[in-house]
């Protein structure tokens, strides 16, 4: 019996990809950097942004949960390419970047109906993401999804590497539901593997990538509404 569903924020809920994020952020960052009188070529900035996003992903994979924060991104960009080390500038840019990411990555169209179905069925809901708690809270509030979730867990906040089994188990503990009665929804192999190791059921949701995961999760769905209907029917 499924009593709780844990959603990976990026992919199942937020319609964002690394390339789309880099393009959107590069445009915003050009304006931010201009405010500091730091000029850059837009194409170069896009390449730098993509490089840093990939570097962040690599550092996270090497057990560095703080690497997934927006502040780490700006520290990397400013220090590496502009020799700027003043912390308050990085903090200001981090806040603006969070606002930009929220605007870029709107929820998929099936998210709201699915969350309503799940809440109506009495299932507890959690959302997990490697970025700061501020980003998760701001994203959910901006898109009016915050009322559906009982718990949000930031990998950087609890210093547990996303998506380690311990991080997912931590979310289950906050919900007060045994791991064996939780379902984790993602389209990332590392998140599904983490959930499996934590003793949770897994669901792969199709979001235009990672087709090779089809058949490697306990459930596979193209639409979250269909998943919600099945969970509700249990």
Number of C-alpha atoms within 10 A of each C-alpha: 9 19 22 25 27 27 21 22 23 20 22 23 24 20 17 20 15 13 13 14 19 21 20 19 20 22 15 15 22 17 13 17 15 11 10 9 9 13 14 14 9 14 12 11 21 21 14 18 25 20 14 19 20 13 16 22 15 14 15 20 16 11 14 18 24 22 24 25 21 23 23 16 20 22 20 23 19 19 13 13 11 13 11 15 13 11 13 9 15 22 16 13 21 19 14 15 22 22 15 17 19 20 13 17 20 15 21 16 14 15 17 18 12 18 21 14 18 24 16 10 16 11 18 21 23 22 25 24 21 28 23 21 19 12 21 22 15 16 23 21 13 14 15 11 17 17 10 17 17 14 16 21 24 26 25 21 15 15 14 20 22 26 24 21 21 16 24 30 21 17 23 26 12 14 21 12 16 15 24 16 15 28 27 26 29 25 24 18 16 14 22 28 18 21 28 20 15 20 18 26 21 24 27 26 25 19 19 10 12 13 12 8 17 16 11 14 20 15 15 19 15 13 17 24 20 14 20 21 14 12 19 17 8 9
